[in-house]
Amino acid sequence: MRKFAVISALAILTTFPTASYAWWDSGHMRVAAIAYEQLSAQAKAEASRLLKLNPKYGEWAAAVPAKPDGTSGDVDRYVFIRAAVWADDIKTYKEYRDASGNDTATSPDASRNIGYADTLIHDYWHYKDIPFSTDGSTWPPQDPVNAETQIRLFTKALPVSAGKTDDIRSYDLSWLLHLVGDVHQPLHSTAYFNKALSKKWRDEGKTDVGDRGGNEIMVVPADGKAVKLHFYWDGMFGGYSTPMGAIADNRTDNIPAPSDAFAKEAEPAQWLEESHDLALQFVYSAPVALDPTQPVQLTREYETNARKVAEAQISLAGHRLANLLNDAFK
C-alpha cells in the first residue's frame, strides 16, 4: 500500500494543474461540494433529512441566496456544504468551550456517541498523529481515540439498520462531513519527533507530543509572513468562504477526479497512511527545516507541489465521502 501511495503522489505532480485559489472552512466546503455532486438521489434525500436536525440548520437555511430569477436557492445543497464546517464551528461556541475543560483523548467520554447532547469539542477527533523521527527519537503511546476511531464509529452508526436515533445519525453525519476532509490533510496524520523537541516538552513539564503536526515548525511562504507549517497547509484554500464560493472555486479550478479504484478505497486507516506518506514526501521536504526554532523560506517548487497535493487530496476526500454516504444511505 505504501508503494501505491508513493506512485499516486508522484502522479499528482505531473497531472494536476496549478490553480489560482487556496483547508479551513473553504477547503472543507470544497470537499463537501465535490461529494454532493457524486451522491445518489436517495443519499441526498437522507442527508438533507438528517441535517435538518442539526441545531444550526435554521441559521444555515436562512442564509441560502435566492436565484437570479428570485426563486429560492438549493437549500439542501447549501446546507450539506455548510455543515462540513460545523465540527470546527463548535470550537467557538461558549457552551462547548465551557464543557470541554477536561476533554482529552483518554477521558471516559472521549469516544462516546450520544448525538447533539454532547457539547464536548473533541479536538482530538480531527487527527491521528502517526509518528516519525529522523534522529532515533522515540515517542509516547499515541491517543487511543482519534480521527480513525471516530470515522469508523460514525460510519457504522449511520445506516438505518444500525438502530441509532436520528439525532445521533445527524450528529455523526455532521462530523463525517468534516473528518473525511481532515484526514486527507497530510498534517492531520503526522507528528515529527526529535531530541530538541523532546527536551523542550520536558523543560516545560509536558508530555512529548513532537511537533504537533507541524505546529512547532515555522515557515515563510511567498507573502513573506512567517507561519506555522500546519497553518500553511490548513490554509491552502484560504479562510472564510461560503457554500456558493466553494462550488464556484471547484468549477474554476477544474480539479480532476481521482481514479475510480483509488476513490473507492474505504478503509480510513489507509486514508491516513496515504496522507502520512504525502507528509513525508512533500510536507517535510526541502527546504522545510526540522529544527523547530528556525523559520525557513519556502521555495516556489515547494509551494507549487503543496498546492497540487492539496488539490488532489480534496478531490479524493470528496469522492470518498460520497462513496461512504452512498453506501450508508442505500
Buried (B, 14 or more C-beta within 10 A) or exposed (E): EEEBBBEBBEBBBEEBEEBEBBBBBBBBBBBBBBBBEBBBEEBBEBBBBBBBBBEBBEEBBEBBEEEEEEEEBBBBBBBBBBBBBBBBBBEEBEEBBEBBEEBBBEBEBBBBBEBEEBBBBBBBBBBBBBBBBEEEBEBEEEBEBBBBBBBEBBBEBBBEEEEBEEBBBBBBBBBBBBBBBBBBBBBBBBBBBBEEBBEBBEEEEEEBBBBBBBBBBBBBBEEEEEBBBBBBBBBBBBEEBBBBBBBBBBEEBEBEBBEEEBBEBEEBBBBBBBBBBBBBBBBBBEEBBBEBEEBBEBBEEBBEBBBBBBBBBBBBBBBBBBBBBBBBBE
